[in-house]
């Protein structure tokens, strides 16, 4: 896995992104939504540069009655796209598209959510290892999913 550190903007700190291994990006991302139907969804969000709708499989964490999107890999492209889209996207689970607005959780409030994520998904390939390599909560963007009506 390669790690890149890039400036987030002229006024903010450096962002961290750890690219998932090729097999996870290429193979698992295509079959995961069909196999793990309860917690894997397809996230669709408008691309920040192209304007085209981009889709990527994500894990939806259920924690204390809320649903969350957590990225173990840091500032993934879907994170940047979701921010640029004002948090507006669509989650498709079990064939049903659900429009939503995401609210980003401030870094100082992420720790309980990240602990729940690791308890639930830490045994999956690369998750525990990636969190060990990127231990700071600020480097794991986390969003609360707020359903919207279409």
C-alpha positions as CSV (number, residue, x, y, z in Angstrom):
1,X,0.0,0.0,0.0
2,X,1.3,3.4,-0.8
3,X,0.7,6.5,1.4
4,X,0.5,9.9,0.0
5,X,0.6,13.2,1.9
6,X,-0.9,16.1,0.1
7,X,-1.9,19.6,1.1
8,X,-5.7,19.7,1.5
9,X,-5.8,23.3,0.6
10,X,-3.7,26.4,0.9
11,X,-5.2,27.1,4.4
12,X,-5.4,23.6,5.9
13,X,-3.2,20.9,7.1
14,X,-1.8,17.9,5.2
15,X,-4.1,15.1,4.3
16,X,-3.3,11.5,4.5
17,X,-4.5,8.8,2.1
18,X,-3.4,5.2,2.0
19,X,-4.3,3.6,-1.3
20,X,-6.1,0.2,-0.8
21,X,-4.3,-2.8,-2.3
22,X,-5.0,-3.6,-6.0
23,X,-7.0,-6.7,-5.2
24,X,-9.3,-4.8,-2.9
25,X,-9.9,-2.1,-5.5
26,X,-10.2,-4.4,-8.5
27,X,-11.8,-7.6,-7.3
28,X,-13.4,-7.3,-3.9
29,X,-15.0,-3.9,-4.7
30,X,-17.0,-5.6,-7.5
31,X,-18.2,-8.6,-5.6
32,X,-18.5,-7.3,-2.0
33,X,-21.9,-5.7,-2.5
34,X,-23.3,-9.0,-3.7
35,X,-21.8,-11.0,-0.8
36,X,-22.1,-8.8,2.2
37,X,-25.6,-7.4,1.7
38,X,-26.2,-6.2,5.3
39,X,-23.5,-3.7,5.7
40,X,-22.0,-3.0,2.2
41,X,-23.6,-0.3,0.1
42,X,-22.8,1.4,-3.2
43,X,-22.1,5.1,-2.5
44,X,-22.8,7.3,-5.5
45,X,-21.7,10.9,-5.4
46,X,-21.0,13.5,-8.1
47,X,-17.2,13.8,-8.9
48,X,-15.6,17.0,-7.7
49,X,-13.7,17.5,-11.0
50,X,-15.6,15.6,-13.7
51,X,-19.1,16.2,-12.5
52,X,-19.9,12.6,-13.3
53,X,-21.6,10.4,-10.7
54,X,-19.0,8.1,-9.2
55,X,-19.9,4.9,-7.3
56,X,-17.8,2.9,-4.9
57,X,-18.6,0.2,-2.3
58,X,-18.5,1.4,1.3
59,X,-19.2,-0.2,4.7
60,X,-22.2,1.3,6.5
61,X,-21.6,1.2,10.3
62,X,-24.6,1.1,12.6
63,X,-23.7,2.7,15.9
64,X,-25.9,4.0,18.7
65,X,-29.0,4.1,16.5
66,X,-27.2,6.1,13.7
67,X,-25.5,5.1,10.4
68,X,-22.0,6.2,9.6
69,X,-19.5,6.1,6.7
70,X,-15.9,5.6,7.9
71,X,-12.8,5.4,5.7
72,X,-10.0,3.3,7.0
73,X,-7.8,4.7,4.2
74,X,-7.9,8.4,5.0
75,X,-8.8,11.1,2.5
76,X,-10.2,8.7,-0.2
77,X,-11.5,10.2,-3.4
78,X,-15.1,9.4,-2.3
79,X,-14.5,11.6,0.8
80,X,-13.3,14.5,-1.3
81,X,-16.2,14.1,-3.7
82,X,-18.7,13.9,-0.9
83,X,-17.3,17.1,0.7
84,X,-17.4,18.9,-2.7
85,X,-21.0,17.8,-3.2
86,X,-22.1,19.3,0.0
87,X,-22.5,15.9,1.6
88,X,-25.2,14.9,-0.9
89,X,-25.2,11.4,-2.2
90,X,-27.0,8.1,-2.7
91,X,-26.5,4.8,-0.9
92,X,-27.8,1.7,-2.7
93,X,-28.4,-1.2,-0.4
94,X,-30.2,-4.4,-1.3
95,X,-31.2,-2.8,-4.6
96,X,-32.8,0.2,-3.0
97,X,-31.4,3.7,-3.6
98,X,-31.5,6.0,-0.6
99,X,-30.7,9.7,-1.1
100,X,-28.9,11.1,1.9
101,X,-26.9,14.1,3.2
102,X,-23.7,13.3,5.1
103,X,-22.6,15.3,8.1
104,X,-18.9,15.1,8.8
105,X,-18.0,14.3,12.4
106,X,-15.3,16.6,13.9
107,X,-12.1,14.7,14.6
108,X,-12.4,15.2,18.4
109,X,-15.7,13.4,18.3
110,X,-14.7,10.4,16.1
111,X,-13.0,8.1,18.6
112,X,-16.1,6.2,19.9
113,X,-17.3,5.7,16.3
114,X,-13.8,4.5,15.1
115,X,-13.7,2.0,18.1
116,X,-17.0,0.6,17.0
117,X,-15.8,0.4,13.4
118,X,-12.7,-1.6,14.5
119,X,-14.8,-3.9,16.8
120,X,-17.2,-4.6,13.9
121,X,-14.8,-4.7,10.9
122,X,-11.3,-4.9,12.3
123,X,-11.0,-8.6,11.3
124,X,-11.5,-7.8,7.6
125,X,-8.5,-7.8,5.3
126,X,-6.4,-4.6,5.6
127,X,-8.6,-2.8,8.1
128,X,-6.7,-3.3,11.3
129,X,-3.4,-3.0,9.5
130,X,-4.4,0.3,7.9
131,X,-5.6,1.7,11.2
132,X,-2.3,0.7,12.8
133,X,-0.5,2.6,10.0
134,X,-2.8,5.6,10.2
135,X,-3.7,5.8,13.9
136,X,-4.9,9.4,14.2
137,X,-8.7,9.9,14.3
138,X,-8.3,13.1,12.3
139,X,-7.0,11.0,9.4
140,X,-10.2,8.8,9.2
141,X,-13.0,11.0,7.9
142,X,-16.3,9.9,9.4
143,X,-19.8,11.0,8.3
144,X,-23.2,10.5,9.9
145,X,-25.8,9.6,7.3
146,X,-28.9,11.7,7.4
147,X,-31.7,10.3,5.1
148,X,-33.3,12.8,2.8
149,X,-36.5,12.4,0.8
150,X,-36.2,12.3,-3.0
